[in-house]
Amino acid sequence: MFLWTLAVGFVLILFIKRLHRDFHILAFFAPRIKTKDGSDVEKILPTVPGKTIFGNTFDTAGSDFVGTFKYIRDCAAQMKRSYALYVIGKTLVNVIDAEMAEMVFTNPKLITKGFVYDFLKPALGDGLLASSDRKWHARRKMLTPAFHFNILGQFQEVFQEESIKFVEKLNNMKMDVVVLDECIPKFTLNVICETALGVKLDECLNGDEYREKFCVFEECFNRRTNNPHLMIETIYKMFEEHKYLPALRIVHDFSSDIIKKKREIFAETLENGKEFHVEEDQVFSKKRYAMLDTLLRAEQEGLIDHEGICEEVDTFMFEGFDTTSMSLIFCLMNLSLHPEMQEQCYQEILEQTHNDLKGLDIAQLNGLKYLECFLKESMRLYTTVPAIMRETIEETHLPNGLILPPHTFITLHLFDLHRNPKHFKNPEVFDPNRFLPENSRDRHPYAFAPFSAGQRNCIGQKFAMLEMKTLLTHILKNFKILPLVDPKTFKFKSGIIIRPKNEVKVKFVKRQ
Ligand code: HEM
């Protein structure tokens, strides 16, 4: 009997040892990362020591958005290279260096998004941002022409009109202290509404309600990512969904109604044998292309239906709005903090535009090289989309010898990638000259990726750069921007988009 017990005990120990080699048992059986040649994984990808015996499962327990963001930043500071975490049956790889970022961005099998994107689906459906596989390929192909150079020229007219309106409003304001978080989002939502849907939000009857409820998209995502219970679909549906449904309905109905109206106009125009143009009325702006037009054409060819059009339009609205707002807010704050650099941007604007912004066009904007470097440096230090996630759908071999098990979640921490001293000397110092061609030449091509990179990069990046440069040019030409905040005091809360908990204010002083 004793011998039997000993034998069973021995076999059990061997079994557990074997199991432990393949799984982090205490992290609820998270599959282990291996190497091709059996060498030590830790030498290539170290694991963050967990705070409890359960791997990293409870490392962020009780943390809010600020705490979770700090934890991730602390991990990067501690490990100084890309690292692994093991939590509740899940294997996580966090990438903070360009070499490993390249392996992920350029791997055609690593284009499936991680589980957190499912939390966006009640708001955005299975649109371009969240979808995968064939659906994503087909939609990306369908939508790419909507960002063609010629079309960007038409969008530029919208950027120009809205920027002029923005400066007029600033001129009419009695106060010179401006809370950027209040006024910039109005500008970017107007722009994306007109370019995506072809309507002027300020002229829509229910435009204000739409504007007010739009933040529900991110709110319901953030709530779920920060509460492990709500990650479970059934629990979310039972206890939380009802809180967001009314606002989601308002936002969805707004775009869906416009799509329906535009479809009617589209059909009438086709019946009359005319080229498709949108007529001027109180809702639809004049004959100008909108992204929706591309989708309506695709619908005619049977490539997409109403639901599909709605999810893509909502995705554009969501992706094109807050990302651009926050990047602009941080850039204006940085301009206020660096008066000499601000002056250099101003002088460049005078030179490139011959002191006349009436005909500001893409060629002139492309000539604003220093402003572009400034904007890039601002996006490096204040990366508005701080992290993005991919999932391995099968065992994945990386060029550095790692074998990632299926369903590993790879998070590319763009925020920490951009502050990695290996790629950026004195990373905390604000220096736009880093992006001058002569200073960028030797930098790893994947060290700077605020718009992501590879196949799933941001489809709207040229659009966003032009939009931001247009508004900045108009503001800089008309105002001096003075500082009112110190970013050293900022605490960041990170959802899809990073935001300081504090208000970001500046003072605008009219130039003579
Ligand atoms: C400064 C502004 C912007 C930033 C920093 C930004 C950043 C990004 C990033 C990092 C991604 C990758 C997301 C991921 O993999 O999870 C992305 C994707 C995307 N962005 Fe942007 N974006 C900006 C502006 C825009 C604009 C203006 C539009 C539309 C007009 C847009 C539309 C999209 C779409 C549709 C995707 C999904 C692309 C795909 O998966 O094929 N973005 N963006």
Boltz pocket constraint, residues with backbone or C-beta under 6 A from the ligand:
constraints:
  - pocket:
      binder: B
      contacts: [[A, 128], [A, 129], [A, 130], [A, 140], [A, 315], [A, 316], [A, 319], [A, 320], [A, 321], [A, 323], [A, 324], [A, 327], [A, 384], [A, 385], [A, 387], [A, 388], [A, 389], [A, 449], [A, 450], [A, 451], [A, 452], [A, 455], [A, 456], [A, 457], [A, 458], [A, 459], [A, 460], [A, 461], [A, 463], [A, 464]]
      max_distance: 6.0
